[in-house]
Amino acid sequence: MRKSPIRPRRFPGCRGAAIIALVFTAFAANAAYDYYWYGAAGDGLWTTPANWSTTRDSYTKAGDYPRSGSFNVHVDTGLSGDHRVEISVPAGTACRCGAFELYDSSGEGTLVLDGDFSGGSRLSLPLSDNNKTFVWTETGHPMHLELLNFSLPNGALNVSENECAGCSLLVSNCVYAVTGNNYYLKMPGKHGGTVTVLDSEITTQHLGGTSVADVAGYVLAVTNSTIAVKGSTCLGGPGAVVDFSGSTLSFGSAHPVFGANAIASTNAHPGMKIRFADSRISFNRKFLYAMSAGGELSFVNVVQTGECQGVEVAGLSATSLTNTALRFYNTQGNGYRGISGNLVLDNSEWVCTNASAATVLNGPLHVTLAGEAPRFGTSAFSGTHAVTFDFLVPKGGFAIPPVNRMDNSKTGTLFPTSAAGGSLNVLPESPAALAQGTVLCPLVYVRDSKGGAPVCELSNLPLSTLPNDRSKFLVTTDFSWNYDEIAAKSESDWTCVDPGYSGTVAGVAVRLVGRPSGTLILVR
């Protein structure tokens, strides 16, 4: 049974063009081809000779169907009343062609190539391997290509530019495994475009996009698929959307780049939205660059496999993690490479494991910690930008001090003495503040296993906001507590201080008193 065609996901407000071609060539619409699709037999089968014509402008029944790489084929979707042509390739037949031209003579067209998947195995897409065979002719009309249930030959998924916006490519239930350095899963180059990958396995030398400032509206959406990139990854453009859901993504020998890999270039890729959800990511010991002025980066239920040198997020307005742990070791000596903007950790971890590396502040950093066990850990910050920590304390308190330098033997100052304007706040909307009862909750702790002085400097990170006047900040100068002891400490082990406190300590906690018994909360 033929698998039903699946429509590409549309993203509101996104424009662009996606053209399938290894090498874009300016084929004219009236170039001579060996076979022209007319679909005269009405069965939609590649293997029915009556569906093909040997002449373009009038129907001349072909004596055979394209079965050799020496023949070139042309499909004009404008010959269909709804500008949609579906061609099925039956199992057990020899189907092959050389160049394949997709064209619509009068409007926006869609071509669906569907392989017979009834036997549970994928047919080879009828294109000559390594032959640079897809040609998407420039017509001024948006075009859409859907490839269903195929094993794709080298070069079948290279994408080049077209003259118009609004084009798309859908790859569903396909396998694509390149065997040479010249073959790519390459994204649009001039006008953006929508590329959707569903239920597929793709191995590519390069995952390429655009790095120029005038390309807007590019979308890459990957669902329930595996993409392995052996070489470079570079995706970007103003307003670009990159979405991985339920998928596995692994990077090869180069640092993956989403947007820019230099701070000075972030304005060339403004407003990108980069999302990984319910997925597994292997960084292969490389930095992940996600740099877009005003862009957003999110990880939801993501599992990191292997180590990662770091993530640089310069220019992003928001980075969020939900039920995700990202850990970085960084051998280059500057922490996460660079961080700024708003960072939300909801039951998630953002931890630098290298005791010799500091976290560079590329701009003001605002960290919000929520959920049962969030964690932000580093040996130290470097830079002159302000750092602010907001805590949304859960009803039972945090399982661990969310901001810490635990398991780290380096002596030094955690918070930058050169940066001013930050603060440490327990927010009134904390679930513990909206519930009844009292919670003693550690917030920050810095353990110095070398036996030096307490190293949590609050001169530029004063204790500022409490949920109510019944709650209190607590501090300790005892830096010898073991990691698993902190949650069990009683209030007498801490010292009560007033908001505005800015001394040097080993840890900070809050005695959070929730709403009084019998208080009615009105929600409008």
ABEGO torsion letter per residue (X at the ends): XBBBBBBBBBBBGBBEBBBBBABBBBBBAABBBABBBAGAAGAGBAABAAABBABAABBBBBABBBABAABBBBBBAAABAAGBBBBBBBBGBBBBBBBBBBBBAABBBBBBBBBBAAAGBBBBBBBBBGAGABBBBBAGBBBBBBBBGBBBBBGAABBBBBABBGBBBBBBGBBBBBABAABBBBBBAAAEEBBBBBGBBBBBABBBBBABAABBGBBBBBBGBBBBBABBBBBBEBGBBBBBBGBBBBBBABBBBBEBABAAAAAABBGBBBBBBGBBBBAGGBBBBBBBBGBBBBBBGBBBBEBBAEBBABGBABBBBBGBBBBBAEAAGBEAGEBBEBBBBBGBBBBBABAABBBBBABBBBBBBBEABBBBBBABBBEABBBBBBBBBBAAEBABBABBABGBABBEBABBAABBGBBBBBBAABAAAABBEBBBBBABBBBBAAGBBBABBAAABBBABBABAABBBBBBABAABBAAAAAABBAAABBBBBBGBABBBABBBBBBBBBBBGBBBBBX
